[in-house]
Amino acid sequence: MARGAAAISAETQHGGVARPDPIEQALLEEFIQAQCATLLLRHSPEDFLLVRTLADHHQHAAHEAKHGELRRAHIQLDALESLQPAEAELRLVGALTAGPARALVFWKQGDHEAALRAMHSALDAATVLATVYGHHYLTARRIYLAGNVARVHLSAGRPEFAAELCAALLSVADGNAECWPFTGADSLSVPLTGLAGRMIRGQLKELAERVPPTSSDRSQE
């Protein structure tokens, strides 16, 4: 299995794996070492390299989707499913990056509900990893994923829900875990600090500013 993933990795690198956006890059830099340390408590270095290789390819599929290559992205993501490790924990780690990549493909196709299901699958995986397997480094990633849920709702024509979710996530980032609107609030490590925290707050505030005023907002002006 590891050899198969490595072969795909070499082919993709020759084609040019896309670098993550700045927020994604910051989050990767912060949690990749913690992920390695956590996984190596129970798994081999080869297992860790496999899940990181799969994550790189999920990112590449997302890059294809961003550039309109939706069929190619679908094919890549489907092919990667056959390389998923058997161990439950490692499969959950893979879901952290597979879910958002699939969500982007669905979103580009205009299927908002499928995009939301894919994003929620990633959030659910992160919750289980944090609460069951001790992946305590995932708080920033979970808030980031939840911010993308708000983005999909805004795109789907639900601005009030998107605004409420952004406000709740900003409150969580500032230390109010009880405002987390998903499961596993007690496993969040907040407030967020460091570069990732600043960037996530900036992302959420920017998204909130894109929400058009509601009728109740206009009546109060």
N, C-alpha and C positions, 0 to 999 in steps of 0.2 A: 504493500500500500504506500509506504513512504517513498519507494523508488518511483511509483507512478506519479505521485505529487511532485517529486523533484523534476521529473521529465517535463511535466506541464510547466513548472516554474521556469525551467531553462528556455522553453519555447516562448513563454510570455515575456521574459526579460529581453529577449532579442527583439520582440515587437514593441517593447517600451511600456513597462508598467507605469500607470499614472501615479503621480505623487498625490497624497491626500490633500484636502483643502486645509487651510491653516488651523482651524479648530480641531479637525481630525488628527492632524499632525501633532498638535500640542497634547491631545489626550493620549495618543500612542506613546509619545515620549515619556509621559508620566506613569502610565500603567504597565508598559510592556515588561519592565523589570519585575514589577510586583506579580504579574501574571506568571512569568517564568519561575519565580521563587515559589509561588503557590502550587503550580503544577508539578514542579520537580519534587515536591514532598511525596507525591504518589505515583508519578509517571516518569518515564525515561526521557532523556534529552531528545531522542528521536521523535517521541510523541509531541513534545513541545514544538519542535521544528515543523512537524506535520501541520499542526493547527495554525502556526504562523504562516506557513506556505499557503494553506487554504484561505487564510484571511487576506493575503496579498492578491489572490485570484478573485476573491469576492470583490475587492476594491477595483480590480481591473474590469470586472463585469459591470460594476457601477459606472466606471469611466466610459465604457462602451455605450451604456444606456444614456448617459448625459449627452453623448454626441449622436444620439438618434439610432444607434445600432442595436435596436431592441431585440431582434431575432438572434443576433450573435450573443447578446448578453444572456438571453434565455438558454441558449445552447450551452454556454459556458457554465452557468449555474446548475443546470441539470447534470452536466458531466461531473461537476465537483461533488454532487450528492453521492456518487458511487465511491468516492474516496474518503467519505466520512469515517472516522474511527468508530470502533465498536463500543468503547467505554462511554457510559452515560455522561460523565463530567466533560469529556473532550467533545462530545457531540454538542453539548450546551455551549461550550466555548465557540464552536463553529457557528452556532445559531446567532451569536452576537454580531457577526459580520455578514452572514448569509441573509438574515432577515432584512436588514436595511437595503442591501443590494437588490433583493427581489422587490422590496417596497418601491424603490426608485423606478424599476422597470414598469410595475403596475401603474405608478403615478404618471409616468410619461405616456402610458396608454390611456389615461383618463379613468382608470378603474380605482377610484379612491377607497372603496371598501376593501378591496384586496390589498391595497397598499397599507391600510390600517391594520389588517390582520397580520401582515408580515412584520410590521413594526411592533405590534403587541407580542408576537412570538419572540422577538429579540428581547423585549422588556421582560417577558416571563422567564426566559432563559437566564437573564442577568439576575433576577430575583432569586431563582433557585440556586444559582452559583453563590450568591452572597449569603443566603440563609442556611443552605445545606452544606456547601463545600468550602465555606470560609474565604470566598473571593471578596475581601472587604475593600479592595481598591476600585470597585466598579461604580461608586456613587456618581462621579462626574460623567461617566459614560451613560448611566441610566438617565440622568437629567438631560443629557444631550439627545438621547433617543426620544425621550418624552417631548422635547422641543420640536423634533421632527414630526411627532404625532400632531402637535398643534399646527404645524405648517400644512399638513395634509388636510386637516379640518378647515383651515382658512381657504385652501384651494378648492375644497368641496363646497364652499358657500356657507360655511357655518362660522362666521366671524365672532359671534358672541362667545361660543364655546372655545374658540381658539384664544380669545382674549382672556377668558377666565383661566384657561390652562396655563398660559404664559404667566399670569399673575401668581398662580399657585406655585409654579416652578421657581419663579424669582424668590418667593418667600422661602421655599425649601432651600434654595442655594444660600440664602442668608441665615439659615440655621433652624428654620421651623419645619422639622420633619413631619409634623402632624398634618401639614398641608399637602403632603404627597398624595395624589389622587389615584394611585395604583397600590398593589399589594407590596408588603415588605418594607413599610416605612421605618420599622425599628432597626433595619439593617443598613440604613443610610448613615454616612459619616458627614455631617454638615455642622457648620457652614463650609462651603467650598472655599479653598484658599489657593493661592498661586496663580500661574498664568492661565491654566485651564479654567479656573473659577471666573477670572476676569473675562475671558473670551466667551464663556457660556452665558454669563450675565449680559454681555454685549449682544450676543446673538438673540437672546430672548427679548431684550429691550427693542432691538431693531425689528424683530418680528411683530411685537406688540404695536409698534408705530405704523405698521402696514395694515393693521386692522381698521377698516372704515368705521366712522362713528355710527352708533346705532340710533334708532329713533328716540330712545330715552335720553341718550347723550345730547342729541340736538335740542330736545325739549328743555334741557337744563341750561342751555347757552343763553 
